[in-house]
Amino acid sequence: MSDEHELPEHAARNREHWDEMAAGYVSAGERQWGATEASWGIWNIPESELHLLDGVEGLDAIELGCGTAYVSAWLARRGARPVGIDNSPNQLDTARRLQHAHGLEFPLLLGNAEHVPYPDASFDFAISEYGACLWADPYVWVAEAARLLRPGGRLVFLTNGYLLMLCAPDDEDEPATDRLLRSSFGMHRFEWPDDPSVEFHLAHGDWVRVLRANGFEVEDLIELQAPGDATSNAMFVSPQWAQRWPSEEVWIARKRG
Ligand SMILES: C[S@@+](CC[C@H](N)C(=O)[O-])C[C@H]1O[C@@H](n2cnc3c(N)ncnc32)[C@H](O)[C@@H]1O
C-alpha cells in the first residue's frame, strides 16, 4: 500500500474515472493474462516485432499504472521480478483476481506513480503501457521513474501518438480526422468535454527535453503503424488513419550511468 501521499487533483479525478472504467477492462485483462504471446497497444502488435521486453530476465521491474497488470505478468513469466503500481483500487482488484487465477504472485501497490514508496535505485526496468505515461504529469512521473531506476536502467512507455492528439476531435466518440484541430505548442494537460478524467500529452521535443533533464538518454522512438488487416474497438481512431499516421508511439530511454 502506498497511498499516504494526498492525491493531486488530476490523480483524484483519474482514480474516480478508472474505478468506474475498471469493469469494462476485465475481459481485456483476462485475454492479455492468458495470451501466449505478449502484444502491444490498440493494434495488438506482437512482442516478436517490437522486442520491448528483450533482456528482462533477472531484472527488478516496475510497471507504472499497471491496471490489470498483464504487462507485469508477462515480465514475471520472462524471469523478471515485477512490481505493479496503480491508482485505481478496482483495477487492482481485477489484477489480484487474475494473479490468483494464474498462480502468479508479485507485489501490487495502490498509489500514484508520481510518488512510489520504494527507495532510490530499486529497479532496472520501468514500463508503462497507457498507464502513468498518459494519466500522470510527465514533469513529475518521469523524474520519479529516474529516481527509481538504477544507472543504466531502461524506461519503456507506450502512449497515444503525438499527431493523433492533434487530429482527435473534442468528441471522444468521433474518430481522428486528417486535419490538425489543436495547437502543438503548449501541449501538456488534456481535458475532454463531458469526461472528468485528465490526460497528459507532450510534443516530441518536450518529451526529449523532460527525459534528458531527468538523466535519460533517448534510445528509440517507435511510431506504431496499424497492420493492414487491423480491426479495433477504439472509437477515437480508425485502422485506416493508423495505417497512414502513427496513432501510438513507444519511447525507449536509458538512465545515464
Ligand atoms: C489503460 S490502463 C493501463 C493499463 C493497461 N496497460 C491497459 O492498457 O489496460 C490505465 C491505468 O492507469 C492507471 N493510472 C492512472 N493514473 C495513474 C497514476 N497517477 N498512477 C498510477 N496509475 C495510474 C489507471 O488507474 C488505469 O488502471
The ligand as an SDF file (V2000), in Angstrom:
LIG
                    3D

 27 29  0  0  0  0  0  0  0  0999 V2000
   -5.4120    1.9550  -19.8030 C   0  0  0  0  0  0  0  0  0  0  0  0
   -4.9420    1.4120  -18.1940 S   0  0  0  0  0  0  0  0  0  0  0  0
   -3.2700    0.9030  -18.4590 C   0  0  0  0  0  0  0  0  0  0  0  0
   -3.0850   -0.4950  -18.0420 C   0  0  0  0  0  0  0  0  0  0  0  0
   -3.0100   -1.4890  -19.1600 C   0  0  0  0  0  0  0  0  0  0  0  0
   -1.7220   -1.4550  -19.8100 N   0  0  0  0  0  0  0  0  0  0  0  0
   -4.1100   -1.3050  -20.1870 C   0  0  0  0  0  0  0  0  0  0  0  0
   -3.8150   -0.8120  -21.2990 O   0  0  0  0  0  0  0  0  0  0  0  0
   -5.2440   -1.6440  -19.8770 O   0  0  0  0  0  0  0  0  0  0  0  0
   -4.6260    2.9400  -17.3520 C   0  0  0  0  0  0  0  0  0  0  0  0
   -4.2790    2.7200  -15.8770 C   0  0  0  0  0  0  0  0  0  0  0  0
   -3.5000    3.8130  -15.4160 O   0  0  0  0  0  0  0  0  0  0  0  0
   -3.8360    3.9840  -14.0690 C   0  0  0  0  0  0  0  0  0  0  0  0
   -3.4020    5.2980  -13.6020 N   0  0  0  0  0  0  0  0  0  0  0  0
   -3.8980    6.4950  -13.9610 C   0  0  0  0  0  0  0  0  0  0  0  0
   -3.2270    7.4810  -13.3330 N   0  0  0  0  0  0  0  0  0  0  0  0
   -2.2910    6.8840  -12.5710 C   0  0  0  0  0  0  0  0  0  0  0  0
   -1.3030    7.3560  -11.6810 C   0  0  0  0  0  0  0  0  0  0  0  0
   -1.1170    8.6630  -11.4630 N   0  0  0  0  0  0  0  0  0  0  0  0
   -0.5360    6.4510  -11.0460 N   0  0  0  0  0  0  0  0  0  0  0  0
   -0.7050    5.1260  -11.2480 C   0  0  0  0  0  0  0  0  0  0  0  0
   -1.6230    4.6240  -12.0760 N   0  0  0  0  0  0  0  0  0  0  0  0
   -2.4010    5.4850  -12.7370 C   0  0  0  0  0  0  0  0  0  0  0  0
   -5.3340    3.7990  -14.0370 C   0  0  0  0  0  0  0  0  0  0  0  0
   -5.8250    3.5770  -12.7540 O   0  0  0  0  0  0  0  0  0  0  0  0
   -5.5220    2.6520  -15.0050 C   0  0  0  0  0  0  0  0  0  0  0  0
   -5.5700    1.4200  -14.3350 O   0  0  0  0  0  0  0  0  0  0  0  0
  1  2  1  0
  2  3  1  0
  2 10  1  0
  3  4  1  0
  4  5  1  0
  5  6  1  0
  5  7  1  0
  7  8  2  0
  7  9  1  0
 10 11  1  0
 11 12  1  0
 11 26  1  0
 12 13  1  0
 13 14  1  0
 13 24  1  0
 14 15  1  0
 14 23  1  0
 15 16  2  0
 16 17  1  0
 17 18  1  0
 17 23  2  0
 18 19  1  0
 18 20  2  0
 20 21  1  0
 21 22  2  0
 22 23  1  0
 24 25  1  0
 24 26  1  0
 26 27  1  0
M  CHG  2   2   1   9  -1
M  END
$$$$
